[in-house]
Amino acid sequence: MRMWVSGYRSYELGVFKDNDPKIQVIQYALRTFFVEQIDLGLEWIITGGQLGIEQWAIQVAQELKADYPDLKIAMILPFADFGGNWQPAKQAVLAQLKTQVDFFGTVSNQKYQNPSQLQQYQDFLLGHTDQAALVYDAEFEGKAQYDYQKILAYQAKHPYSLQLLDMDNLQEAALDLQEQRENNLD
C-alpha cells in the first residue's frame, strides 16, 4: 500500500519554531496513524517537502523505521527549484530530509514556471498511490484544500481512499499525549 501524505503548512498552524508543542502533538497523531496503517499493509509513505505536515511526516516515518524496517519513504517534489526561496535554515532541513528518504524525485525537472506544475504533481501522486491521508479540516482551510478538492474529484471516478486527521483527531491526540506524560510521571 502506497499512501500520499500531506496537510497544513507550519505557518497555517501558527508554528514558527521547531520547539513548538503543537509539533509534538501532530507527530504523535501521525505516529499513531502510521502504525495503524502499517498493520493494515502500508509499505510506502509518499509526500512532498512542504514545511509542516509533509516534513513532520518524513521525520515520524524515519523514527518508525527502527521498529518497522520494511517501511519506505519517498519525497517527491513538484518542480526542480522547490524550496529555493526559503530561508537558508529551512533549505538545509529540506536538503537533509532529501538524503534520509528511500526515494527522492521531482515531477518536473524544470524550475517553477506556473501553477500547472502543481496540478501535474497532484495528478502524479494520485496515479502513483493507493490512498491519501491529509492532516486537514474543511472548517479550517489552508493550502491543503487544493489537494483535498483534487482527491475528492479523483474519488468520483476512481476507487481511492482518503483519510482525514482533522482538528478533532488532533485534539484527541493532544489529550492522549498529555495522559501518557502524566502516567509516566507517576
Helices and strands as residue ranges (DSSP letters): E 2-7, G 10-13, H 21-39, E 44-47, H 53-64, E 72-77, H 88-100, E 103-106, H 116-127, E 131-135, H 144-155, E 161-165, H 167-185
